[in-house]
Amino acid sequence: MDKSIEVKLVEKIIEIDLLRDQLYEELIQILGPRTDELIRKIQNNY
C-alpha cells in the first residue's frame, strides 16, 4: 500500500527538522554564543 501524500509530507517535515537541528549544532560549534545573534540578523534581512 502506498503512503498517502499527507504521511509523505509529515515525514519530509520531520526529515527537514532533523537536518535543521544538525546544521544548527554545527553552526554553534563554529560561532559559539554569537549563533543566535547572526541567525536573527540574517532572518531580519529576508
Buried (B, 14 or more C-beta within 10 A) or exposed (E): EEEEEEEEEEEEEEEEEEEEEEEEEEBEEEEEEEBEEEEEEEEEEE
